Each structure stands twice: as structure tokens, then as C-alpha cells.
Amino acid sequence: MVALPSKRRLDLNILWGVLISVAVAAVAIGVMLFVRARAPEGSYFTDGDRASGVFGVLATGFSILLGFVVFLAFTSYDNSRAGAETEALMVLQQVETAQSFPAPVGPQVTGELICYGRSVVNYEWPRMRSGTLGDDVNPWGVQLFKTLSGYEPEKNHEQSAYDAWLGQTSAREEGRLDRVHAAAGVIPTTLWIILFVIGGVIFAFMLFFADSGEARRTQAMLMGSVMVVITLLFLLLVSLDEPYHHGVGSLEPVAMERTLRIVDQAVAAVGADVTVPCNQAGVATPS
């Protein structure tokens, strides 16, 4: 099984976020104080109200665009989470449905479903995290199709179970597609470029508020607060755009791990004779 992120890893992730925010703010404040030392009293703007109005337009445009991008990233993040939960639920329901199939088909597909879940947890999830899964299919999904392709239900309850199985298979595959979709990120490069350019424009515009007549700490707060907010929002976007990263906010295979535990308990409780054709990592074992 893949373990959930440790507290140490979570703390390290938060620490990196804090360090990045502090570093960006420190550099921005340093530049601000450098410009302040050479700035006239009252800032470079002779009309502060007009300058504030222009800055308001910049900040509003940036915040609206950023809000839409955050919504886009969060929607993809939530769809991936919901897809993983749907996929795990369908695996559990298909295990239940498989018990209506006669031997040897029923026990065989039950074991293959367990292998499917193990493969999701121990093979697909690490590859999604590293961005190397691509369009690869789950080999146990293919094996399940092969096993059922030659099965012909004979009794009424077998036909009903088979019909239910086909619907559950479609739902499982849709859930998997939703889960895999966000692994490569959904925010296009053009949007990232635009966001960074606008952030740079805001930073440059803030430098023109440098005022040698104001205290250093006031100028530091003016620049530092703006840059910390922008940096944190960018870090949030990165976290949502890469939902399978290590650390805080990462999507983990919790639903599938729970399904595997429930299946193991259910199989043991009913005394089903199931041979699992794979190891704990979901890799097929020699027959």
C-alpha cells in the first residue's frame, strides 16, 4: 500500500511555502527600500489619487483573472477527487456483482478487481505524481474485459448481474478518466505567462510609490504585503494545478485503499474462494 504523506513531509511542504513567500517578500522589500533612498518625497507620482485609481484597475483586473484561473484549477482538482471516489466505489460494487457469476468466472474477476485496485494505488498513483502515466491503460482493466468477453449468462439472475456489470464498468472507466485528467495540469502556459507578466507590472508599479519621506517600515509593509499575497496565490494555483504533488492538499488514493480493505474483509467474511493473481503492488504473478 502507498502510505499517506507523513507529518514530516507535510511540515516540509508548508515550510517551503513559507520560505518562498518570505524570500520573495524580502527581495521585493529590498528593491523597494533601494528605490526609496533615491525617490523624492511624496513618491514619484505628483497626483497620488490618480495613481491609486490606476493601481486599482491593475489590481482588479489581476484579481478577476486570477479568480477565474483558481476556479478552473479547483474544478479540475475536485473532478479528479470525485473521479477517484467513483472509481473506487465502482470497484467495490463490481466485486459484489461478481458474486452472482458462476465459477470460475466469479472468483476470477473478483481477484482481478482486487489487482486493479492494487495497481491504482501502487502503480498508477506514483506515475500520476511524477507525470509519467500519460494515456496508459490499466492492464487489469484489459484483463477484466478479456475474462468477461467469453462469458455467456444462462440464468435470469446471471443476466441481470451481467447487465449491471456493464454499467458499473462504464462508470468505473469514466471515474478513472476524471482521475487521470488533471495529472498533467489544466492551466495552459499562456495563462501562466499572462499572470506572471501582470504580477511583474504590479511589482514595478508599486516601486513608483517609493517615498523617501515615509518611514522604512511603512514602505516595507506596503511592498511586502502585496508580494506575499501574490506569491501565496501563485503557490495555491500550483498546488491545485498539480493535485498529485507531495505535501499539503495532495490527492491520495484513500478511497481505493478503503475499498481494498472492505473487499478483503468481505471476502474473508463470506469465505469466498478467491485467488488473487497479483502481488501487493498489483503486478501479475506467474500462474
C-alpha positions in Angstrom: 0.0 0.0 0.0 1.0 3.6 -0.6 1.2 5.4 2.8 -0.4 8.8 3.3 2.0 11.7 3.5 3.8 11.8 6.8 3.6 14.7 9.1 7.3 15.5 8.4 6.5 15.7 4.7 3.5 18.0 5.3 5.6 20.2 7.6 8.3 20.3 4.9 5.8 21.3 2.3 4.5 24.1 4.4 8.0 25.2 5.3 8.9 25.5 1.6 5.8 27.6 1.0 6.7 29.9 3.9 10.3 30.2 2.8 9.3 31.0 -0.8 6.9 33.7 0.4 9.4 35.2 2.8 12.2 35.2 0.1 10.0 36.9 -2.5 8.8 39.5 0.0 12.4 40.1 1.2 13.7 40.7 -2.3 10.8 43.0 -3.1 11.2 44.9 0.1 15.0 45.2 -0.6 14.3 46.7 -4.0 11.6 49.0 -2.6 14.0 50.4 0.0 16.7 50.8 -2.6 14.4 52.8 -4.8 13.1 54.7 -1.7 16.6 56.0 -0.9 16.6 57.8 -4.3 12.9 58.7 -4.5 11.5 62.2 -3.9 9.3 62.9 -1.0 5.7 62.1 -1.8 6.6 59.3 -4.2 7.3 59.6 -8.0 3.6 60.4 -8.6 2.6 64.0 -8.3 -1.1 63.0 -8.2 -1.5 60.2 -5.7 -5.2 59.8 -6.2 -4.9 59.3 -9.9 -2.0 56.8 -9.3 -4.2 54.9 -6.8 -7.0 54.7 -9.3 -4.7 53.2 -12.0 -3.4 50.8 -9.4 -6.9 49.8 -8.6 -7.6 49.0 -12.2 -4.5 46.8 -12.4 -5.3 45.0 -9.1 -8.9 44.5 -10.1 -8.0 43.0 -13.5 -5.4 40.8 -11.9 -7.7 39.6 -9.2 -10.6 38.8 -11.6 -8.3 36.8 -14.0 -6.7 35.1 -11.0 -10.1 34.2 -9.6 -11.2 32.6 -12.9 -7.9 30.6 -13.1 -8.3 29.4 -9.4 -11.9 28.4 -10.2 -10.6 26.4 -13.3 -7.9 24.7 -11.3 -10.1 23.9 -8.4 -12.8 22.5 -10.7 -10.3 20.1 -12.2 -8.9 19.3 -8.8 -12.4 18.5 -7.5 -13.3 16.4 -10.6 -10.2 14.3 -10.0 -11.1 13.7 -6.4 -14.7 12.8 -7.3 -13.4 10.6 -10.1 -11.1 8.7 -7.8 -14.0 8.1 -5.3 -16.4 7.0 -8.1 -13.8 4.6 -9.5 -13.2 3.1 -6.0 -17.0 2.7 -5.4 -17.5 1.0 -8.7 -14.7 -1.5 -8.0 -16.5 -2.3 -4.7 -19.8 -2.7 -6.4 -18.4 -4.8 -9.2 -16.9 -7.2 -6.5 -20.4 -7.6 -5.1 -21.8 -8.1 -8.6 -19.2 -10.7 -9.4 -20.5 -12.9 -6.7 -23.6 -13.6 -8.9 -21.4 -15.0 -11.6 -20.8 -18.8 -11.6 -17.4 -20.3 -11.0 -14.8 -20.0 -12.3 -15.8 -16.6 -13.7 -16.9 -15.0 -10.4 -13.9 -15.8 -8.3 -11.6 -14.9 -11.2 -12.9 -11.4 -11.9 -13.1 -10.8 -8.1 -9.3 -11.5 -7.9 -8.7 -9.3 -11.0 -10.7 -6.4 -9.4 -8.5 -6.6 -6.3 -5.4 -6.5 -8.6 -7.0 -3.5 -10.4 -7.3 -1.6 -7.1 -3.8 -2.5 -6.0 -2.5 -1.3 -9.4 -4.2 2.0 -9.0 -2.8 2.6 -5.5 0.8 1.3 -6.1 1.4 1.8 -9.8 -0.8 4.5 -11.2 -0.7 6.9 -8.3 3.1 7.3 -8.2 3.2 7.7 -12.0 0.5 10.4 -11.8 2.5 12.1 -9.2 5.6 12.1 -11.4 3.6 13.0 -14.5 4.5 9.8 -16.5 1.2 8.0 -16.6 0.1 9.6 -19.9 -2.6 7.7 -21.8 -1.6 4.2 -20.4 -4.5 1.9 -19.6 -4.7 -0.2 -16.5 -3.7 -3.7 -17.5 -6.2 -5.2 -15.1 -9.0 -3.3 -16.8 -8.0 -5.0 -20.0 -7.8 -8.4 -18.3 -11.3 -8.0 -16.9 -12.6 -7.3 -20.3 -10.9 -10.5 -21.7 -12.2 -12.6 -18.8 -15.9 -11.5 -19.3 -15.7 -11.4 -23.2 -16.2 -15.2 -23.4 -18.9 -15.4 -20.6 -22.5 -16.1 -21.6 -25.0 -15.7 -18.8 -27.5 -18.6 -18.7 -29.9 -17.8 -15.8 -32.0 -14.7 -15.2 -30.1 -13.5 -12.2 -26.8 -14.0 -14.1 -28.1 -11.9 -17.0 -29.2 -9.2 -14.5 -25.8 -9.2 -12.9 -24.1 -9.1 -16.3 -26.1 -6.0 -17.3 -25.3 -4.3 -14.0 -21.6 -5.2 -14.5 -21.5 -3.5 -17.9 -23.0 -0.3 -16.4 -20.6 -0.4 -13.5 -17.6 -0.9 -15.9 -18.6 2.3 -17.8 -18.9 4.3 -14.6 -15.5 2.9 -13.4 -13.8 3.9 -16.6 -15.4 7.4 -16.5 -14.2 7.8 -13.0 -10.7 6.8 -14.0 -10.6 9.3 -16.8 -11.6 12.1 -14.4 -8.9 11.0 -12.0 -6.2 10.9 -14.7 -7.2 14.0 -16.5 -5.7 16.5 -14.0 -2.4 14.7 -13.6 -0.8 16.7 -16.4 -2.2 20.1 -15.2 -5.0 22.1 -16.7 -3.7 25.7 -16.7 -2.3 26.5 -20.1 1.2 28.0 -20.4 -0.3 31.2 -21.9 -2.3 31.8 -18.7 0.8 31.3 -16.6 2.8 33.8 -18.7 0.0 36.4 -18.5 -0.3 36.0 -14.7 3.4 36.4 -14.2 3.6 39.4 -16.5 0.7 41.2 -14.7 2.3 40.3 -11.4 5.5 41.9 -12.6 3.6 45.0 -13.8 2.1 45.4 -10.3 5.5 45.0 -8.7 7.0 47.7 -11.0 4.0 50.0 -10.4 4.5 49.6 -6.6 8.1 50.9 -6.9 6.7 54.2 -8.1 5.1 54.6 -4.7 8.6 54.7 -3.1 8.6 57.8 -0.9 11.7 59.0 0.9 9.5 61.0 3.3 7.9 57.8 4.7 9.4 55.5 7.3 11.2 52.4 6.1 8.9 50.1 7.9 5.9 51.7 6.2 7.4 51.3 2.8 8.4 47.7 3.6 4.9 46.9 4.7 3.5 48.5 1.6 5.5 46.3 -0.8 5.9 43.2 1.4 2.1 42.7 2.0 1.3 42.9 -1.7 4.1 40.5 -2.7 3.2 38.0 0.0 -0.4 37.9 -1.2 0.5 37.4 -4.8 3.1 34.8 -4.0 0.6 32.8 -1.9 -1.9 32.9 -4.6 0.6 31.6 -7.1 1.5 28.8 -4.8 -2.2 27.9 -4.4 -2.5 27.7 -8.2 0.5 25.4 -8.4 -1.0 23.2 -5.7 -4.4 23.0 -7.4 -2.9 22.5 -10.9 -0.8 19.6 -9.7 -3.3 17.7 -7.4 -1.0 14.7 -7.0 2.1 16.5 -5.7 3.7 15.6 -2.4 2.5 17.5 0.6 -0.4 19.6 1.8 -3.5 19.4 -0.4 -2.3 16.4 -2.4 -4.9 13.9 -3.6 -4.1 10.4 -2.2 -5.6 7.0 -3.0 -7.7 7.0 0.2 -10.9 5.8 -1.5 -9.3 2.9 -3.3 -7.3 1.9 -0.2 -10.6 1.8 1.7 -12.2 -0.2 -1.0 -9.4 -2.8 -0.9 -9.8 -3.1 2.9 -13.5 -3.6 2.6 -13.1 -6.2 -0.1 -10.5 -8.1 1.9 -12.9 -8.2 4.9 -15.9 -9.1 2.9 -14.1 -12.0 1.0 -12.8 -13.3 4.3 -16.3 -13.0 6.0 -18.1 -15.0 3.3 -15.3 -17.5 2.9 -15.1 -16.9 -0.8 -12.5 -19.0 -2.6 -10.7 -16.2 -4.4 -7.2 -16.5 -5.9 -5.6 -13.1 -6.4 -3.4 -13.2 -9.5 -1.0 -10.4 -8.4 1.2 -9.3 -5.5 0.5 -6.4 -3.1 1.9 -4.0 -5.7 -0.7 -5.1 -8.3 1.9 -6.8 -10.5 0.8 -10.1 -12.1 2.3 -13.2 -10.5 3.2 -16.3 -12.6 0.3 -18.7 -12.8 
